[in-house]
Amino acid sequence: MKTLLLLFSCAFAYAADQPAGKALFAEKCAICHATESSERKIGPALKGVKDGQLPSHKDATHDTVLQQIENGGGGMPVFRELLTKEEKEAIVAYVLTL
């Protein structure tokens, strides 16, 4: 029962982050990353991430998306100090739905 409650709590927190993550993504990320198409902007499009793979061909997991946000690379700026932990978590939750 505790496991089920924990899973429900995590799913609820994940779902709650999506609207905030979408708004933050629009403000901070959409200038470089498309979400509705496979069109490359300045950075790669993120449509299809929910299918399990990032444009870099890494697995689309919470940790890999968070690492990319925090460390940047490949032309992407480092957002480690530019976003709060909560903002980064909200963006990760949203990106994993794309």
Biopython code that builds the backbone (N, CA, C, O; Angstrom):
import numpy as np
from Bio.PDB.StructureBuilder import StructureBuilder

atoms = [
    (1, "MET", "N", (0.822, -1.197, 0.000)),
    (1, "MET", "CA", (0.000, 0.000, 0.000)),
    (1, "MET", "C", (0.864, 1.257, 0.000)),
    (1, "MET", "O", (0.542, 2.227, -0.687)),
    (2, "LYS", "N", (1.967, 1.251, 0.770)),
    (2, "LYS", "CA", (2.853, 2.411, 0.801)),
    (2, "LYS", "C", (3.451, 2.675, -0.575)),
    (2, "LYS", "O", (3.597, 3.827, -0.982)),
    (3, "THR", "N", (3.797, 1.603, -1.293)),
    (3, "THR", "CA", (4.367, 1.753, -2.626)),
    (3, "THR", "C", (3.361, 2.409, -3.563)),
    (3, "THR", "O", (3.716, 3.300, -4.334)),
    (4, "LEU", "N", (2.122, 1.974, -3.500)),
    (4, "LEU", "CA", (1.076, 2.537, -4.336)),
    (4, "LEU", "C", (0.867, 4.017, -4.018)),
    (4, "LEU", "O", (0.708, 4.835, -4.924)),
    (5, "LEU", "N", (0.867, 4.351, -2.753)),
    (5, "LEU", "CA", (0.708, 5.738, -2.336)),
    (5, "LEU", "C", (1.879, 6.582, -2.827)),
    (5, "LEU", "O", (1.676, 7.711, -3.274)),
    (6, "LEU", "N", (3.091, 6.062, -2.752)),
    (6, "LEU", "CA", (4.269, 6.772, -3.224)),
    (6, "LEU", "C", (4.188, 7.002, -4.725)),
    (6, "LEU", "O", (4.486, 8.098, -5.199)),
    (7, "LEU", "N", (3.791, 5.990, -5.476)),
    (7, "LEU", "CA", (3.659, 6.132, -6.924)),
    (7, "LEU", "C", (2.601, 7.174, -7.269)),
    (7, "LEU", "O", (2.799, 7.985, -8.174)),
    (8, "PHE", "N", (1.480, 7.155, -6.553)),
    (8, "PHE", "CA", (0.428, 8.130, -6.787)),
    (8, "PHE", "C", (0.931, 9.539, -6.484)),
    (8, "PHE", "O", (0.649, 10.473, -7.234)),
    (9, "SER", "N", (1.665, 9.695, -5.405)),
    (9, "SER", "CA", (2.201, 11.005, -5.028)),
    (9, "SER", "C", (3.166, 11.522, -6.083)),
    (9, "SER", "O", (3.126, 12.700, -6.437)),
    (10, "CYS", "N", (4.029, 10.653, -6.585)),
    (10, "CYS", "CA", (4.989, 11.047, -7.618)),
    (10, "CYS", "C", (4.260, 11.422, -8.905)),
    (10, "CYS", "O", (4.607, 12.415, -9.545)),
    (11, "ALA", "N", (3.265, 10.646, -9.284)),
    (11, "ALA", "CA", (2.501, 10.935, -10.499)),
    (11, "ALA", "C", (1.764, 12.259, -10.360)),
    (11, "ALA", "O", (1.689, 13.030, -11.317)),
    (12, "PHE", "N", (1.223, 12.530, -9.182)),
    (12, "PHE", "CA", (0.514, 13.788, -8.960)),
    (12, "PHE", "C", (1.482, 14.960, -9.048)),
    (12, "PHE", "O", (1.165, 15.973, -9.671)),
    (13, "ALA", "N", (2.644, 14.842, -8.442)),
    (13, "ALA", "CA", (3.635, 15.912, -8.494)),
    (13, "ALA", "C", (4.096, 16.136, -9.931)),
    (13, "ALA", "O", (4.270, 17.278, -10.356)),
    (14, "TYR", "N", (4.293, 15.064, -10.670)),
    (14, "TYR", "CA", (4.702, 15.146, -12.067)),
    (14, "TYR", "C", (3.643, 15.872, -12.879)),
    (14, "TYR", "O", (3.971, 16.767, -13.659)),
    (15, "ALA", "N", (2.383, 15.504, -12.710)),
    (15, "ALA", "CA", (1.295, 16.130, -13.453)),
    (15, "ALA", "C", (1.141, 17.597, -13.057)),
    (15, "ALA", "O", (0.836, 18.435, -13.905)),
    (16, "ALA", "N", (1.345, 17.911, -11.796)),
    (16, "ALA", "CA", (1.200, 19.282, -11.324)),
    (16, "ALA", "C", (2.263, 20.191, -11.919)),
    (16, "ALA", "O", (2.018, 21.384, -12.097)),
    (17, "ASP", "N", (3.447, 19.650, -12.235)),
    (17, "ASP", "CA", (4.532, 20.445, -12.799)),
    (17, "ASP", "C", (4.325, 20.773, -14.270)),
    (17, "ASP", "O", (4.947, 21.708, -14.775)),
    (18, "GLN", "N", (3.479, 20.042, -14.967)),
    (18, "GLN", "CA", (3.348, 20.225, -16.407)),
    (18, "GLN", "C", (2.873, 21.621, -16.824)),
    (18, "GLN", "O", (3.500, 22.206, -17.707)),
    (19, "PRO", "N", (1.805, 22.194, -16.248)),
    (19, "PRO", "CA", (1.406, 23.541, -16.679)),
    (19, "PRO", "C", (2.491, 24.585, -16.408)),
    (19, "PRO", "O", (2.759, 25.439, -17.253)),
    (20, "ALA", "N", (3.102, 24.516, -15.250)),
    (20, "ALA", "CA", (4.187, 25.446, -14.932)),
    (20, "ALA", "C", (5.365, 25.210, -15.864)),
    (20, "ALA", "O", (5.991, 26.160, -16.334)),
    (21, "GLY", "N", (5.663, 23.960, -16.127)),
    (21, "GLY", "CA", (6.767, 23.624, -17.022)),
    (21, "GLY", "C", (6.522, 24.107, -18.434)),
    (21, "GLY", "O", (7.447, 24.572, -19.101)),
    (22, "LYS", "N", (5.290, 24.005, -18.898)),
    (22, "LYS", "CA", (4.958, 24.469, -20.253)),
    (22, "LYS", "C", (5.171, 25.974, -20.361)),
    (22, "LYS", "O", (5.729, 26.456, -21.347)),
    (23, "ALA", "N", (4.730, 26.712, -19.354)),
    (23, "ALA", "CA", (4.900, 28.164, -19.354)),
    (23, "ALA", "C", (6.380, 28.543, -19.282)),
    (23, "ALA", "O", (6.830, 29.433, -20.004)),
    (24, "LEU", "N", (7.125, 27.877, -18.423)),
    (24, "LEU", "CA", (8.563, 28.144, -18.318)),
    (24, "LEU", "C", (9.289, 27.781, -19.604)),
    (24, "LEU", "O", (10.176, 28.507, -20.053)),
    (25, "PHE", "N", (8.908, 26.653, -20.193)),
    (25, "PHE", "CA", (9.515, 26.233, -21.446)),
    (25, "PHE", "C", (9.272, 27.304, -22.512)),
    (25, "PHE", "O", (10.187, 27.669, -23.250)),
    (26, "ALA", "N", (8.040, 27.801, -22.588)),
    (26, "ALA", "CA", (7.707, 28.833, -23.570)),
    (26, "ALA", "C", (8.566, 30.078, -23.365)),
    (26, "ALA", "O", (8.990, 30.713, -24.330)),
    (27, "GLU", "N", (8.813, 30.414, -22.126)),
    (27, "GLU", "CA", (9.585, 31.609, -21.791)),
    (27, "GLU", "C", (11.090, 31.414, -21.977)),
    (27, "GLU", "O", (11.766, 32.308, -22.484)),
    (28, "LYS", "N", (11.614, 30.275, -21.580)),
    (28, "LYS", "CA", (13.065, 30.074, -21.521)),
    (28, "LYS", "C", (13.646, 29.219, -22.642)),
    (28, "LYS", "O", (14.827, 29.349, -22.964)),
    (29, "CYS", "N", (12.836, 28.345, -23.244)),
    (29, "CYS", "CA", (13.388, 27.322, -24.135)),
    (29, "CYS", "C", (12.864, 27.352, -25.567)),
    (29, "CYS", "O", (13.558, 26.950, -26.500)),
    (30, "ALA", "N", (11.628, 27.833, -25.731)),
    (30, "ALA", "CA", (10.965, 27.725, -27.035)),
    (30, "ALA", "C", (11.642, 28.534, -28.131)),
    (30, "ALA", "O", (11.454, 28.246, -29.313)),
    (31, "ILE", "N", (12.416, 29.526, -27.767)),
    (31, "ILE", "CA", (13.134, 30.298, -28.776)),
    (31, "ILE", "C", (14.111, 29.398, -29.550)),
    (31, "ILE", "O", (14.399, 29.649, -30.720)),
    (32, "CYS", "N", (14.609, 28.363, -28.895)),
    (32, "CYS", "CA", (15.584, 27.468, -29.517)),
    (32, "CYS", "C", (15.032, 26.091, -29.874)),
    (32, "CYS", "O", (15.567, 25.430, -30.764)),
    (33, "HIS", "N", (13.971, 25.645, -29.197)),
    (33, "HIS", "CA", (13.474, 24.276, -29.369)),
    (33, "HIS", "C", (12.003, 24.232, -29.762)),
    (33, "HIS", "O", (11.148, 24.772, -29.060)),
    (34, "ALA", "N", (11.712, 23.581, -30.895)),
    (34, "ALA", "CA", (10.333, 23.353, -31.323)),
    (34, "ALA", "C", (9.749, 22.179, -30.534)),
    (34, "ALA", "O", (10.466, 21.255, -30.152)),
    (35, "THR", "N", (8.448, 22.232, -30.300)),
    (35, "THR", "CA", (7.768, 21.140, -29.595)),
    (35, "THR", "C", (6.664, 20.506, -30.422)),
    (35, "THR", "O", (6.292, 19.357, -30.182)),
    (36, "GLU", "N", (6.142, 21.228, -31.379)),
    (36, "GLU", "CA", (4.997, 20.759, -32.162)),
    (36, "GLU", "C", (5.394, 20.137, -33.497)),
    (36, "GLU", "O", (4.554, 19.569, -34.196)),
    (37, "SER", "N", (6.658, 20.244, -33.845)),
    (37, "SER", "CA", (7.124, 19.688, -35.110)),
    (37, "SER", "C", (8.542, 19.159, -34.920)),
    (37, "SER", "O", (9.136, 19.292, -33.850)),
    (38, "SER", "N", (9.056, 18.569, -35.962)),
    (38, "SER", "CA", (10.430, 18.075, -35.935)),
    (38, "SER", "C", (11.395, 19.120, -36.484)),
    (38, "SER", "O", (12.575, 18.842, -36.697)),
    (39, "GLU", "N", (10.883, 20.312, -36.707)),
    (39, "GLU", "CA", (11.680, 21.408, -37.263)),
    (39, "GLU", "C", (12.768, 21.838, -36.284)),
    (39, "GLU", "O", (12.504, 22.098, -35.111)),
    (40, "ARG", "N", (13.980, 21.904, -36.788)),
    (40, "ARG", "CA", (15.095, 22.384, -35.973)),
    (40, "ARG", "C", (15.066, 23.908, -35.960)),
    (40, "ARG", "O", (14.966, 24.545, -37.008)),
    (41, "LYS", "N", (15.152, 24.475, -34.786)),
    (41, "LYS", "CA", (15.309, 25.924, -34.657)),
    (41, "LYS", "C", (16.801, 26.154, -34.441)),
    (41, "LYS", "O", (17.617, 25.654, -35.215)),
    (42, "ILE", "N", (17.168, 26.891, -33.418)),
    (42, "ILE", "CA", (18.575, 27.048, -33.062)),
    (42, "ILE", "C", (19.087, 25.725, -32.499)),
    (42, "ILE", "O", (20.205, 25.302, -32.790)),
    (43, "GLY", "N", (18.253, 25.085, -31.691)),
    (43, "GLY", "CA", (18.552, 23.765, -31.132)),
    (43, "GLY", "C", (17.606, 22.740, -31.723)),
    (43, "GLY", "O", (16.713, 23.093, -32.493)),
    (44, "PRO", "N", (17.785, 21.487, -31.378)),
    (44, "PRO", "CA", (16.948, 20.426, -31.939)),
    (44, "PRO", "C", (15.505, 20.499, -31.449)),
    (44, "PRO", "O", (15.224, 20.989, -30.356)),
    (45, "ALA", "N", (14.605, 20.001, -32.283)),
    (45, "ALA", "CA", (13.199, 19.885, -31.895)),
    (45, "ALA", "C", (13.072, 18.798, -30.829)),
    (45, "ALA", "O", (13.833, 17.830, -30.825)),
    (46, "LEU", "N", (12.117, 18.965, -29.937)),
    (46, "LEU", "CA", (11.941, 18.008, -28.847)),
    (46, "LEU", "C", (10.674, 17.168, -28.988)),
    (46, "LEU", "O", (10.353, 16.373, -28.105)),
    (47, "LYS", "N", (9.956, 17.342, -30.094)),
    (47, "LYS", "CA", (8.765, 16.526, -30.320)),
    (47, "LYS", "C", (9.176, 15.056, -30.379)),
    (47, "LYS", "O", (10.114, 14.697, -31.091)),
    (48, "GLY", "N", (8.481, 14.221, -29.638)),
    (48, "GLY", "CA", (8.767, 12.790, -29.626)),
    (48, "GLY", "C", (9.623, 12.331, -28.457)),
    (48, "GLY", "O", (9.918, 11.141, -28.339)),
    (49, "VAL", "N", (10.027, 13.251, -27.593)),
    (49, "VAL", "CA", (10.834, 12.865, -26.420)),
    (49, "VAL", "C", (10.094, 11.842, -25.571)),
    (49, "VAL", "O", (10.713, 10.944, -25.000)),
    (50, "LYS", "N", (8.766, 11.972, -25.486)),
    (50, "LYS", "CA", (7.979, 11.039, -24.670)),
    (50, "LYS", "C", (8.118, 9.601, -25.152)),
    (50, "LYS", "O", (7.798, 8.666, -24.417)),
    (51, "ASP", "N", (8.595, 9.417, -26.386)),
    (51, "ASP", "CA", (8.804, 8.071, -26.917)),
    (51, "ASP", "C", (10.095, 7.438, -26.409)),
    (51, "ASP", "O", (10.385, 6.280, -26.708)),
    (52, "GLY", "N", (10.875, 8.209, -25.632)),
    (52, "GLY", "CA", (12.006, 7.612, -24.942)),
    (52, "GLY", "C", (13.387, 8.001, -25.383)),
    (52, "GLY", "O", (14.368, 7.496, -24.837)),
    (53, "GLN", "N", (13.504, 8.911, -26.386)),
    (53, "GLN", "CA", (14.849, 9.251, -26.829)),
    (53, "GLN", "C", (14.968, 10.755, -27.081)),
    (53, "GLN", "O", (14.084, 11.375, -27.674)),
    (54, "LEU", "N", (16.079, 11.320, -26.617)),
    (54, "LEU", "CA", (16.371, 12.724, -26.869)),
    (54, "LEU", "C", (16.982, 12.881, -28.255)),
    (54, "LEU", "O", (17.440, 11.897, -28.836)),
    (55, "PRO", "N", (16.998, 14.087, -28.793)),
    (55, "PRO", "CA", (17.632, 14.290, -30.094)),
    (55, "PRO", "C", (19.108, 13.868, -30.115)),
    (55, "PRO", "O", (19.647, 13.538, -31.172)),
    (56, "SER", "N", (19.748, 13.878, -28.962)),
    (56, "SER", "CA", (21.152, 13.450, -28.862)),
    (56, "SER", "C", (21.289, 11.930, -28.882)),
    (56, "SER", "O", (22.398, 11.401, -28.812)),
    (57, "HIS", "N", (20.157, 11.231, -28.978)),
    (57, "HIS", "CA", (20.069, 9.764, -28.955)),
    (57, "HIS", "C", (20.309, 9.158, -27.578)),
    (57, "HIS", "O", (20.441, 7.941, -27.448)),
    (58, "LYS", "N", (20.365, 10.006, -26.545)),
    (58, "LYS", "CA", (20.411, 9.515, -25.171)),
    (58, "LYS", "C", (18.991, 9.156, -24.761)),
    (58, "LYS", "O", (18.024, 9.650, -25.342)),
    (59, "ASP", "N", (18.870, 8.292, -23.757)),
    (59, "ASP", "CA", (17.553, 7.954, -23.225)),
    (59, "ASP", "C", (16.903, 9.198, -22.636)),
    (59, "ASP", "O", (17.559, 9.982, -21.949)),
    (60, "ALA", "N", (15.625, 9.376, -22.902)),
    (60, "ALA", "CA", (14.875, 10.506, -22.368)),
    (60, "ALA", "C", (14.405, 10.159, -20.968)),
    (60, "ALA", "O", (13.306, 9.639, -20.780)),
    (61, "THR", "N", (15.238, 10.449, -20.000)),
    (61, "THR", "CA", (14.906, 10.210, -18.601)),
    (61, "THR", "C", (14.961, 11.544, -17.852)),
    (61, "THR", "O", (15.502, 12.534, -18.346)),
    (62, "HIS", "N", (14.400, 11.541, -16.679)),
    (62, "HIS", "CA", (14.465, 12.725, -15.830)),
    (62, "HIS", "C", (15.909, 13.196, -15.685)),
    (62, "HIS", "O", (16.200, 14.379, -15.859)),
    (63, "ASP", "N", (16.797, 12.282, -15.369)),
    (63, "ASP", "CA", (18.184, 12.658, -15.092)),
    (63, "ASP", "C", (18.916, 13.196, -16.318)),
    (63, "ASP", "O", (19.691, 14.144, -16.192)),
    (64, "THR", "N", (18.692, 12.620, -17.498)),
    (64, "THR", "CA", (19.401, 13.113, -18.682)),
    (64, "THR", "C", (18.879, 14.489, -19.106)),
    (64, "THR", "O", (19.657, 15.343, -19.533)),
    (65, "VAL", "N", (17.573, 14.704, -18.988)),
    (65, "VAL", "CA", (17.025, 16.020, -19.335)),
    (65, "VAL", "C", (17.517, 17.066, -18.331)),
    (65, "VAL", "O", (17.924, 18.158, -18.726)),
    (66, "LEU", "N", (17.483, 16.742, -17.054)),
    (66, "LEU", "CA", (17.961, 17.665, -16.031)),
    (66, "LEU", "C", (19.439, 17.980, -16.229)),
    (66, "LEU", "O", (19.847, 19.134, -16.099)),
    (67, "GLN", "N", (20.231, 16.982, -16.537)),
    (67, "GLN", "CA", (21.663, 17.189, -16.765)),
    (67, "GLN", "C", (21.887, 18.145, -17.943)),
    (67, "GLN", "O", (22.756, 19.015, -17.879)),
    (68, "GLN", "N", (21.115, 17.985, -19.005)),
    (68, "GLN", "CA", (21.252, 18.875, -20.168)),
    (68, "GLN", "C", (20.895, 20.308, -19.794)),
    (68, "GLN", "O", (21.581, 21.248, -20.196)),
    (69, "ILE", "N", (19.823, 20.475, -19.027)),
    (69, "ILE", "CA", (19.425, 21.818, -18.598)),
    (69, "ILE", "C", (20.509, 22.435, -17.721)),
    (69, "ILE", "O", (20.874, 23.596, -17.907)),
    (70, "GLU", "N", (21.015, 21.678, -16.783)),
    (70, "GLU", "CA", (21.997, 22.214, -15.844)),
    (70, "GLU", "C", (23.350, 22.483, -16.480)),
    (70, "GLU", "O", (23.993, 23.481, -16.155)),
    (71, "ASN", "N", (23.801, 21.610, -17.383)),
    (71, "ASN", "CA", (25.151, 21.707, -17.923)),
    (71, "ASN", "C", (25.234, 22.277, -19.328)),
    (71, "ASN", "O", (26.317, 22.641, -19.787)),
    (72, "GLY", "N", (24.095, 22.360, -20.021)),
    (72, "GLY", "CA", (24.115, 22.848, -21.392)),
    (72, "GLY", "C", (24.994, 21.972, -22.268)),
    (72, "GLY", "O", (25.132, 20.774, -22.022)),
    (73, "GLY", "N", (25.574, 22.560, -23.267)),
    (73, "GLY", "CA", (26.471, 21.834, -24.162)),
    (73, "GLY", "C", (25.938, 21.784, -25.573)),
    (73, "GLY", "O", (24.729, 21.858, -25.788)),
    (74, "GLY", "N", (26.823, 21.659, -26.527)),
    (74, "GLY", "CA", (26.425, 21.607, -27.919)),
    (74, "GLY", "C", (25.756, 22.897, -28.371)),
    (74, "GLY", "O", (24.878, 22.866, -29.233)),
    (75, "GLY", "N", (26.152, 24.014, -27.811)),
    (75, "GLY", "CA", (25.549, 25.299, -28.151)),
    (75, "GLY", "C", (24.487, 25.756, -27.175)),
    (75, "GLY", "O", (24.116, 26.929, -27.168)),
    (76, "MET", "N", (23.988, 24.840, -26.343)),
    (76, "MET", "CA", (22.970, 25.208, -25.355)),
    (76, "MET", "C", (23.650, 25.836, -24.137)),
    (76, "MET", "O", (24.649, 25.317, -23.639)),
    (77, "PRO", "N", (23.098, 26.958, -23.663)),
    (77, "PRO", "CA", (23.704, 27.589, -22.472)),
    (77, "PRO", "C", (23.475, 26.769, -21.208)),
    (77, "PRO", "O", (22.588, 25.918, -21.147)),
    (78, "VAL", "N", (24.281, 27.043, -20.226)),
    (78, "VAL", "CA", (24.167, 26.416, -18.904)),
    (78, "VAL", "C", (23.082, 27.155, -18.124)),
    (78, "VAL", "O", (23.136, 28.374, -17.964)),
    (79, "PHE", "N", (22.086, 26.389, -17.637)),
    (79, "PHE", "CA", (20.993, 26.990, -16.874)),
    (79, "PHE", "C", (21.083, 26.666, -15.383)),
    (79, "PHE", "O", (20.151, 26.954, -14.633)),
    (80, "ARG", "N", (22.176, 26.083, -14.953)),
    (80, "ARG", "CA", (22.329, 25.647, -13.563)),
    (80, "ARG", "C", (21.987, 26.754, -12.568)),
    (80, "ARG", "O", (21.249, 26.521, -11.611)),
    (81, "GLU", "N", (22.517, 27.947, -12.789)),
    (81, "GLU", "CA", (22.306, 29.060, -11.852)),
    (81, "GLU", "C", (21.194, 30.006, -12.311)),
    (81, "GLU", "O", (20.835, 30.937, -11.589)),
    (82, "LEU", "N", (20.651, 29.774, -13.499)),
    (82, "LEU", "CA", (19.646, 30.683, -14.045)),
    (82, "LEU", "C", (18.212, 30.286, -13.705)),
    (82, "LEU", "O", (17.290, 31.091, -13.837)),
    (83, "LEU", "N", (18.032, 29.047, -13.268)),
    (83, "LEU", "CA", (16.706, 28.540, -12.912)),
    (83, "LEU", "C", (16.760, 27.948, -11.510)),
    (83, "LEU", "O", (17.783, 27.409, -11.088)),
    (84, "THR", "N", (15.654, 28.055, -10.800)),
    (84, "THR", "CA", (15.576, 27.415, -9.490)),
    (84, "THR", "C", (15.425, 25.903, -9.680)),
    (84, "THR", "O", (15.143, 25.431, -10.782)),
    (85, "LYS", "N", (15.611, 25.170, -8.618)),
    (85, "LYS", "CA", (15.417, 23.720, -8.667)),
    (85, "LYS", "C", (13.988, 23.397, -9.104)),
    (85, "LYS", "O", (13.769, 22.498, -9.916)),
    (86, "GLU", "N", (13.021, 24.132, -8.563)),
    (86, "GLU", "CA", (11.615, 23.904, -8.888)),
    (86, "GLU", "C", (11.337, 24.195, -10.359)),
    (86, "GLU", "O", (10.590, 23.462, -11.007)),
    (87, "GLU", "N", (11.934, 25.260, -10.888)),
    (87, "GLU", "CA", (11.750, 25.589, -12.300)),
    (87, "GLU", "C", (12.335, 24.503, -13.194)),
    (87, "GLU", "O", (11.718, 24.106, -14.182)),
    (88, "LYS", "N", (13.522, 24.027, -12.847)),
    (88, "LYS", "CA", (14.144, 22.955, -13.631)),
    (88, "LYS", "C", (13.301, 21.693, -13.589)),
    (88, "LYS", "O", (13.123, 21.033, -14.613)),
    (89, "GLU", "N", (12.779, 21.351, -12.421)),
    (89, "GLU", "CA", (11.938, 20.152, -12.301)),
    (89, "GLU", "C", (10.659, 20.292, -13.130)),
    (89, "GLU", "O", (10.203, 19.328, -13.745)),
    (90, "ALA", "N", (10.089, 21.488, -13.144)),
    (90, "ALA", "CA", (8.874, 21.713, -13.924)),
    (90, "ALA", "C", (9.162, 21.586, -15.421)),
    (90, "ALA", "O", (8.361, 21.005, -16.153)),
    (91, "ILE", "N", (10.277, 22.112, -15.875)),
    (91, "ILE", "CA", (10.647, 22.003, -17.289)),
    (91, "ILE", "C", (10.923, 20.556, -17.657)),
    (91, "ILE", "O", (10.492, 20.096, -18.714)),
    (92, "VAL", "N", (11.631, 19.834, -16.807)),
    (92, "VAL", "CA", (11.891, 18.408, -17.067)),
    (92, "VAL", "C", (10.575, 17.654, -17.212)),
    (92, "VAL", "O", (10.401, 16.882, -18.155)),
    (93, "ALA", "N", (9.652, 17.874, -16.284)),
    (93, "ALA", "CA", (8.363, 17.181, -16.328)),
    (93, "ALA", "C", (7.647, 17.478, -17.646)),
    (93, "ALA", "O", (7.061, 16.582, -18.254)),
    (94, "TYR", "N", (7.695, 18.723, -18.079)),
    (94, "TYR", "CA", (7.032, 19.086, -19.335)),
    (94, "TYR", "C", (7.748, 18.456, -20.544)),
    (94, "TYR", "O", (7.094, 17.882, -21.415)),
    (95, "VAL", "N", (9.050, 18.557, -20.599)),
    (95, "VAL", "CA", (9.799, 18.009, -21.744)),
    (95, "VAL", "C", (9.520, 16.515, -21.903)),
    (95, "VAL", "O", (9.419, 16.026, -23.028)),
    (96, "LEU", "N", (9.397, 15.802, -20.820)),
    (96, "LEU", "CA", (9.151, 14.360, -20.897)),
    (96, "LEU", "C", (7.753, 14.024, -21.418)),
    (96, "LEU", "O", (7.444, 12.854, -21.641)),
    (97, "THR", "N", (6.900, 15.040, -21.615)),
    (97, "THR", "CA", (5.575, 14.811, -22.194)),
    (97, "THR", "C", (5.527, 15.101, -23.686)),
    (97, "THR", "O", (4.517, 14.838, -24.338)),
    (98, "LEU", "N", (6.589, 15.630, -24.218)),
    (98, "LEU", "CA", (6.597, 16.073, -25.628)),
    (98, "LEU", "C", (6.699, 14.915, -26.602)),
    (98, "LEU", "O", (6.716, 15.128, -27.815)),
]
sb = StructureBuilder()
sb.init_structure("model")
sb.init_model(0)
sb.init_chain("A")
sb.init_seg("    ")
for serial, (resi, resn, name, xyz) in enumerate(atoms, 1):
    if name == "N":
        sb.init_residue(resn, " ", resi, " ")
    sb.init_atom(name, np.array(xyz, "f"), 0.0, 1.0, " ", f" {name:<3s}", serial, name[0])
structure = sb.get_structure()
